């Protein structure tokens, strides 16, 4: 799968880099209407032609659950960057609701790109879940900066996502359990331990990560422990069975054909997102490709890991070799 001839000889040579003292970590200043704040990033490896910036999900999660990349990207010689968006655990958290807006997050990504000196000769933008939504918005505004785009486990329409949850996922659940979950939501009793117990047992292990919860990988557990509920609830909404926050009306299905750079859309059979819709997304893009993870769910990078990373790395290698 991996083209070893492309592996940079100095992949692990950090000498001369301005982040060598911190092991690749940089706190990058981000200008906002409310002042300047810092966001956390960490570089792994060196490759002048292949650099991937990872956008985590949530909103308000952390880079931590993406640490599975460490098992695959270094062996492929891919330089990549972890990054906690503003308000996430390792970055500043200004606690200002006016900063929790999609356009501001897009401009934040652009400032991070500039600070890391990424450009169209090397810059791949990867986004998973909410990160995929953010990557889509970034590409629609700044695609001239990109070499390639990866949208993982994210539909280009929140209304279609909610429709899929209501028409496919919820009817497949135990209806007594669903009624109990909805009762908690109607009462806005989201902190009730029983609410989360039901979600983990009947939703999460079916559609978020198809591994018994006690066996979830440590990076996933840490990310869940560090989620910022102020950002998550504001944008996604409090319910785990659909979106109801600021992103409720987000719709880009009619615009994704404008994304002209090579793009990989990753879907999974058991995802909270409709895999058929994500295949359709790839078909709308002039240089779109779809990767299907038949055993995977929303975190297919763990529960269908081999398929996920083989397809992702192959896409990057094909773009680098001008094969797509």
C-alpha positions as CSV (number, residue, x, y, z in Angstrom):
1,X,0.0,0.0,0.0
2,X,2.6,2.5,1.1
3,X,5.1,3.8,-1.5
4,X,8.4,3.6,0.4
5,X,10.3,5.4,-2.3
6,X,8.5,8.6,-1.2
7,X,9.6,8.4,2.4
8,X,11.7,11.5,3.3
9,X,15.1,10.6,4.6
10,X,14.8,13.3,7.3
11,X,11.3,12.5,8.4
12,X,12.3,12.3,12.1
13,X,15.1,14.9,12.0
14,X,13.7,17.9,13.9
15,X,17.0,19.8,14.0
16,X,16.7,23.4,12.8
17,X,12.9,23.4,13.4
18,X,11.6,26.2,15.6
19,X,9.5,23.7,17.6
20,X,12.2,21.3,18.4
21,X,12.4,22.3,22.1
22,X,8.7,21.5,22.6
23,X,8.6,18.3,20.6
24,X,6.6,19.8,17.8
25,X,4.1,21.8,19.9
26,X,3.3,25.4,19.0
27,X,0.8,27.7,20.6
28,X,-0.4,29.8,17.7
29,X,-1.9,33.3,18.2
30,X,-5.4,33.8,16.7
31,X,-6.8,37.2,16.1
32,X,-10.5,37.6,16.9
33,X,-13.0,40.4,17.4
34,X,-12.6,39.9,21.1
35,X,-8.8,39.9,21.2
36,X,-5.9,37.6,20.5
37,X,-5.9,34.1,21.9
38,X,-3.7,31.0,21.4
39,X,-4.5,27.6,20.0
40,X,-2.5,24.4,20.5
41,X,-0.9,22.5,17.7
42,X,1.6,19.7,17.4
43,X,3.6,18.6,14.4
44,X,4.7,15.0,13.7
45,X,7.4,14.4,11.1
46,X,8.8,16.3,8.2
47,X,7.6,16.1,4.6
48,X,7.8,19.2,2.4
49,X,5.2,18.0,-0.1
50,X,2.7,16.3,2.2
51,X,1.4,18.0,5.3
52,X,-2.0,17.2,6.9
53,X,-3.8,19.5,9.3
54,X,-6.3,17.5,11.4
55,X,-9.6,19.2,12.4
56,X,-11.3,17.4,15.3
57,X,-15.0,16.9,15.8
58,X,-17.4,18.1,18.4
59,X,-17.6,21.0,18.3
60,X,-15.6,21.4,21.5
61,X,-13.8,18.0,21.4
62,X,-10.1,17.7,21.3
63,X,-7.4,16.4,19.0
64,X,-6.8,13.4,21.4
65,X,-9.2,11.0,19.8
66,X,-7.3,11.3,16.5
67,X,-4.1,9.9,18.0
68,X,-4.8,6.7,16.1
69,X,-3.1,8.5,13.2
70,X,0.2,7.8,15.0
71,X,0.0,4.2,14.1
72,X,-0.2,4.9,10.3
73,X,0.9,8.3,9.1
74,X,4.6,8.1,10.3
75,X,5.1,4.8,8.4
76,X,3.8,6.5,5.3
77,X,6.1,9.5,5.7
78,X,3.2,12.0,6.1
79,X,3.8,15.1,8.1
80,X,0.7,15.9,10.1
81,X,-0.5,18.4,12.7
82,X,-2.8,17.9,15.7
83,X,-4.7,21.0,16.6
84,X,-7.2,22.0,19.3
85,X,-9.6,24.6,18.1
86,X,-10.3,27.7,20.2
87,X,-12.2,26.7,23.3
88,X,-11.0,23.1,23.2
89,X,-9.0,21.6,26.1
90,X,-5.4,22.4,25.2
91,X,-6.2,25.8,23.7
92,X,-7.4,29.1,25.2
93,X,-11.0,29.1,26.3
94,X,-12.3,32.7,26.3
95,X,-15.9,31.8,27.2
96,X,-17.5,34.3,24.9
97,X,-20.5,33.0,23.0
98,X,-19.9,35.5,20.2
99,X,-16.7,33.6,19.3
100,X,-18.6,30.3,18.9
101,X,-19.6,31.0,15.3
102,X,-18.8,29.0,12.2
103,X,-17.3,31.9,10.1
104,X,-15.0,32.7,13.0
105,X,-13.8,29.1,13.1
106,X,-13.1,29.2,9.4
107,X,-10.9,32.3,9.8
108,X,-9.1,30.6,12.7
109,X,-8.2,27.6,10.4
110,X,-6.8,30.1,7.9
111,X,-4.7,31.8,10.5
112,X,-3.4,28.4,11.7
113,X,-2.5,27.5,8.1
114,X,-0.6,30.7,7.6
115,X,1.3,30.3,10.9
116,X,2.3,26.7,10.0
117,X,3.3,27.9,6.5
118,X,1.1,25.4,4.7
119,X,0.2,26.1,1.0
120,X,-1.3,24.5,-2.1
121,X,2.0,22.6,-2.8
122,X,1.6,20.5,0.3
123,X,-1.5,21.3,2.4
124,X,-4.1,18.6,3.0
125,X,-7.0,19.5,5.2
126,X,-8.6,16.6,7.1
127,X,-11.9,17.0,9.1
128,X,-13.8,14.4,11.0
129,X,-17.5,15.0,12.0
130,X,-17.8,18.7,12.9
131,X,-14.2,19.0,11.6
132,X,-15.5,17.8,8.2
133,X,-18.2,20.5,8.3
134,X,-15.5,23.0,9.1
135,X,-13.2,21.7,6.4
136,X,-16.1,22.0,3.9
137,X,-16.6,25.6,4.8
138,X,-12.9,26.3,4.6
139,X,-12.6,24.7,1.2
140,X,-15.5,26.7,-0.2
141,X,-13.8,29.9,0.8
142,X,-10.1,29.1,0.6
143,X,-9.7,26.1,-1.7
144,X,-6.8,27.8,-3.6
145,X,-4.7,27.1,-0.5
146,X,-5.3,23.4,-0.6
147,X,-3.6,20.4,-2.3
148,X,-6.3,18.0,-1.1
149,X,-9.3,17.7,1.1
150,X,-10.6,14.9,3.3
151,X,-14.1,15.0,4.7
152,X,-14.6,12.1,7.2
153,X,-18.0,11.0,8.7
154,X,-19.8,14.3,7.9
155,X,-22.7,15.0,5.6
156,X,-22.9,18.4,3.8
157,X,-26.4,19.0,5.2
158,X,-27.5,19.1,8.9
159,X,-31.2,18.9,7.8
160,X,-30.4,15.7,5.9
161,X,-28.5,14.4,8.9
162,X,-31.4,15.0,11.2
163,X,-33.7,13.4,8.7
164,X,-31.5,10.3,8.6
165,X,-31.6,10.1,12.4
166,X,-35.4,10.4,12.5
167,X,-36.2,8.1,9.6
168,X,-33.5,5.4,9.8
169,X,-31.6,5.4,13.1
170,X,-34.4,6.0,15.6
171,X,-36.9,3.5,14.1
172,X,-34.2,0.8,14.4
173,X,-33.7,1.4,18.1
174,X,-35.6,-0.3,20.9
175,X,-38.7,1.9,21.0
176,X,-39.1,1.7,24.8
177,X,-35.5,2.8,25.2
178,X,-36.0,5.6,22.6
179,X,-39.1,6.8,24.5
180,X,-37.2,7.0,27.7
181,X,-34.3,8.9,26.0
182,X,-36.8,11.4,24.5
183,X,-38.5,11.8,27.9
184,X,-35.1,12.9,29.4
185,X,-34.6,15.3,26.5
186,X,-38.1,16.7,26.8
187,X,-37.4,17.4,30.5
188,X,-33.9,18.8,29.5
189,X,-32.5,16.3,32.0
190,X,-29.3,15.7,30.0
191,X,-27.1,15.3,33.1
192,X,-29.1,12.4,34.4
193,X,-26.7,9.3,34.6
194,X,-29.5,7.1,33.2
195,X,-29.7,9.3,30.0
196,X,-26.1,8.8,29.3
197,X,-26.2,5.1,30.2
198,X,-29.0,4.5,27.7
199,X,-27.1,6.4,25.0
200,X,-23.9,4.5,25.5
201,X,-25.7,1.1,25.5
202,X,-28.2,1.7,22.7
203,X,-26.7,4.4,20.5
204,X,-22.9,5.0,21.0
205,X,-21.8,1.4,20.7
206,X,-24.0,0.9,17.6
207,X,-23.3,4.2,15.7
208,X,-20.4,6.1,17.3
209,X,-17.8,3.4,18.2
210,X,-18.6,-0.3,17.8
211,X,-16.4,-1.4,20.6
212,X,-17.6,-2.3,24.2
213,X,-17.3,1.0,26.1
214,X,-14.8,-0.4,28.7
215,X,-12.5,-1.3,25.8
216,X,-12.6,2.1,24.1
217,X,-9.1,3.3,23.2
218,X,-7.5,5.7,25.7
219,X,-7.4,8.6,23.2
220,X,-11.2,8.4,22.8
221,X,-11.8,8.3,26.5
222,X,-9.6,11.3,27.1
223,X,-11.3,13.3,24.4
224,X,-14.8,12.5,25.8
225,X,-13.5,13.6,29.3
226,X,-12.2,16.9,27.9
227,X,-15.2,18.0,25.7
228,X,-16.3,21.6,26.2
229,X,-20.0,21.4,26.7
230,X,-20.5,25.2,26.3
231,X,-19.3,25.0,22.7
232,X,-20.8,21.6,21.9
233,X,-24.3,22.5,23.1
234,X,-24.2,25.9,21.6
235,X,-23.5,24.6,18.1
236,X,-24.6,21.0,18.1
237,X,-27.3,21.2,20.7
238,X,-27.8,19.0,23.8
239,X,-29.4,16.0,22.2
240,X,-27.2,13.1,21.0
241,X,-29.8,12.0,18.5
242,X,-29.7,15.0,16.2
243,X,-28.6,18.6,15.9
244,X,-30.5,21.5,17.3
245,X,-28.0,24.2,18.0
246,X,-26.6,27.0,15.8
247,X,-25.7,24.5,13.1
248,X,-29.4,23.4,12.7
249,X,-29.9,25.0,9.3
250,X,-26.4,24.4,7.9
251,X,-26.8,23.2,4.3
252,X,-24.1,23.0,1.6
253,X,-25.3,20.1,-0.6
254,X,-25.9,22.5,-3.4
255,X,-22.5,24.0,-3.2
256,X,-20.1,21.1,-2.8
257,X,-19.7,20.8,-6.6
258,X,-17.7,24.0,-6.4
259,X,-14.9,22.1,-4.5
260,X,-12.5,21.4,-7.3
261,X,-9.4,20.0,-5.6
262,X,-9.0,16.3,-5.1
263,X,-11.4,15.3,-2.2
264,X,-11.9,12.1,-0.3
265,X,-15.2,11.6,1.5
266,X,-15.1,8.8,4.1
267,X,-18.3,7.1,5.2
268,X,-19.2,4.1,7.2
269,X,-22.0,1.5,7.2
270,X,-23.0,2.0,10.8
271,X,-22.3,5.8,11.1
272,X,-24.7,8.4,12.5
273,X,-24.2,10.0,9.1
274,X,-25.9,8.5,6.0
275,X,-23.2,6.6,4.0
276,X,-25.3,6.8,0.8
277,X,-25.4,10.5,1.1
278,X,-21.7,10.7,1.6
279,X,-21.1,8.6,-1.5
280,X,-23.4,11.1,-3.3
281,X,-21.3,14.0,-2.0
282,X,-18.1,12.5,-3.6
283,X,-20.0,12.1,-6.9
284,X,-20.8,15.8,-6.9
285,X,-17.2,16.9,-6.8
286,X,-15.1,17.1,-10.0
287,X,-12.3,15.2,-8.3
288,X,-14.2,13.4,-5.5
289,X,-13.5,9.9,-4.3
290,X,-15.6,7.9,-1.8
291,X,-14.1,5.5,0.8
292,X,-16.6,3.1,2.4
293,X,-15.9,1.5,5.8
294,X,-18.2,-1.6,5.9
295,X,-17.5,-2.4,9.5
296,X,-17.2,1.1,10.8
297,X,-19.3,3.7,12.6
298,X,-18.8,7.4,13.3
299,X,-15.3,6.6,14.6
300,X,-14.4,4.3,11.8
301,X,-10.8,5.3,12.3
302,X,-11.0,2.9,15.2
303,X,-13.7,0.3,14.5
304,X,-12.7,-0.2,10.8
305,X,-9.2,1.1,11.2
306,X,-7.4,-0.9,8.5
307,X,-9.8,0.0,5.7
308,X,-9.9,3.6,6.9
309,X,-6.2,4.3,6.9
310,X,-5.3,2.2,3.9
311,X,-7.9,4.2,1.9
312,X,-6.9,7.5,3.4
313,X,-3.1,7.0,2.8
314,X,-3.7,5.7,-0.7
315,X,-5.7,8.9,-1.5
316,X,-2.9,11.1,-0.3
317,X,-0.3,9.1,-2.2
318,X,-2.4,9.3,-5.4
319,X,-2.8,13.1,-5.1
320,X,1.0,13.4,-4.5
321,X,1.6,11.3,-7.6
322,X,-1.0,13.2,-9.6
323,X,-3.1,10.1,-10.0
324,X,-6.3,11.9,-9.1
